[in-house]
Amino acid sequence: METNRLSVVAVGLLSSVAVVQAGTVFALDLRATPNRLITFPSNAPALNVGPNVTPDSFAMDFDATGTTLYIITPGTPAPYNVGTLNTTNGVVTPGPTITDASGTLAAQTVTGLSYDPQTQKFYLSANGGAAGNSLYTLNVQTGVATHVANVSGLVAGGIIIDIAIDLGGQMYGHEIAADQLVKIDKSNGVAQVIGSTGQLANFAQGMDFDYDTNTLYATVYTGGGTGVYAKFNLNTGLAEVIASTTAWNAEMEMAINSPVPSTPCPGDLNGDTVVDQSDLGILLAAYGVNGNGDLDGDGDTDQSDLGILLSHYGESC
């Protein structure tokens, strides 16, 4: 009876749910000359042009605190370098050269970089053409890359163009040969297809999780300056279009500045360490639709998740 009563309360609270906070997207436009940095709230895309950025990069991500944006830049010739990008003035400060004892990275193109909130490690994805895709861990302080696994379970010629890892440590990949969203087991590289993105992606793409809401956003480039800004449905794989970016004439790698919650707790979906109306709004918006309110780890948002949130409603941690 208590659960039923609380469910009624949940529905009643929906009308007064607070506006969900959002992280800040930093999108590196590689189509511009020189490259430019575009910034906007993750839930409100806009062409806010920032500083120029000299080197190209197809892989970047923030650290856990959101204070440092790490960026992988290609050498001339290889190897790659891991440095930091100053989001205020666009200056890239070179760091160590990336080294790989396995020797596989030398023949590959780096496609993605993602911080893992669970292991506190950075993961690197790379593609070697006919040799397929590989995963590495990367020590951003020393530049040492450690080969984890080759990615399996993709279509022939599959290309993982970017990776992103959610608050629970689940890795996702954007595969652009068959235009699919996949889950990747970061321990062995086995990929599981979620579904079609619905977008004919072409070459450079970006995606990252906003840890404020654990939502996966993406800049999807479809060629000739056309593209969209979207969020991925983690249940179906569909790229749910938020805005067209064709008028921007941009081809974007991206990272979202949204610090990892320092003390995650059950029911706290937006990472503000309090279980309240904002979390309830996220869950109810996802109820029966997608996994954005998933609290029990089964990939969807349903009565079980609502029960978990309501049992912790009003708590802080």
C-alpha positions, 0 to 999 in steps of 0.5 A, a space after each residue: 500500500 505504501 508503494 501505491 501511495 508514493 506512486 500517486 505522490 510521484 505523479 502529483 509532484 511531476 508538475 513542479 519538477 525543477 529544471 534539470 541542470 546541464 553540463 557544458 558541451 565543448 565541441 571542436 569544429 574540425 571543418 572550420 579553418 582554423 579549428 574553432 571551439 563551440 560551447 553550449 549547455 548540453 540540453 540547449 545547443 547553440 552556435 556560441 563560437 569560442 577561441 581558435 584551436 590549432 591542432 586537429 583531434 578526434 579524441 578528448 574528454 574531461 577528468 573526473 573533476 571537470 577541471 582538465 580537458 585532455 586531448 589526443 593530437 596526432 604527431 607528424 608523423 605518428 605517434 600521438 600525443 596526449 595534452 590538455 586544451 585550455 577551454 578559455 583561450 584554445 591553447 593546447 599544451 602538449 603532454 607526453 608522447 603516447 607509447 604502446 608496448 603491444 605495438 598495435 596502436 602505431 598502425 591505428 587511428 585514435 578515434 575516442 577517449 573516455 573517462 571511466 567513473 568506476 575505474 578512474 581510468 581513461 580508455 582509448 579507442 582506435 581503428 586500424 582499417 582491415 585490422 579492426 578496432 581496439 581498446 586501450 587504457 591510457 595513463 594521461 600523465 605518462 602517455 602509456 597506453 595498455 592494449 585491453 582487447 580487440 573489439 568483436 561483435 561488429 559488422 564486417 568493416 565496422 568502425 567505432 568512431 567514438 566511445 563514452 562511459 556512463 556513471 555505472 561504468 558501461 561503455 558505449 560505442 558509435 559504430 558508423 559502418 552500419 550506423 549503430 549504437 553498441 554496448 562494449 564490455 571494456 574488459 574483453 572488447 565484446 560489443 553488443 548491438 543496441 540498434 540503428 542510430 537512424 543517421 548516416 554518419 560520415 567520418 568524424 563524430 563526437 559523443 559524451 555523457 552528461 553526468 548531471 543526468 547520465 544522458 549520452 549526447 552526440 554530434 553526428 556528422 553526415 557529410 558536406 557540412 551537414 549534421 545533427 546534435 542528438 541524444 542516444 536512446 540507450 534502449 533502442 540506439 536511436 539518435 534522437 535529434 535535438 537540433 540540426 547543425 547543418 547551418 553551422 557547417 561544422 564537423 565536431 569532436 566533443 566533450 561535456 564538462 560535467 564533474 563526476 558526482 563525488 558521492 553517488 547514491 541510490 535515486 540521485 539521477 542528476 548527481 547533485 547528491 540529493 534525491 529530490 524533484 529533479 531526480 523524480 522528473 528525470 525518472 518520470 520523463 523516462 518511464 517506459 520510454 528509455 533507460 535514463 531513469 534506470 536505477 536497478 541496472 536492467 536497462 529500462 525505467 519502470 516501477 522498480 526504478 520508481 520504487 528505489 527513488 521513492 524509498 530514498 526521496 529526500 535523502 542527501 549523501 
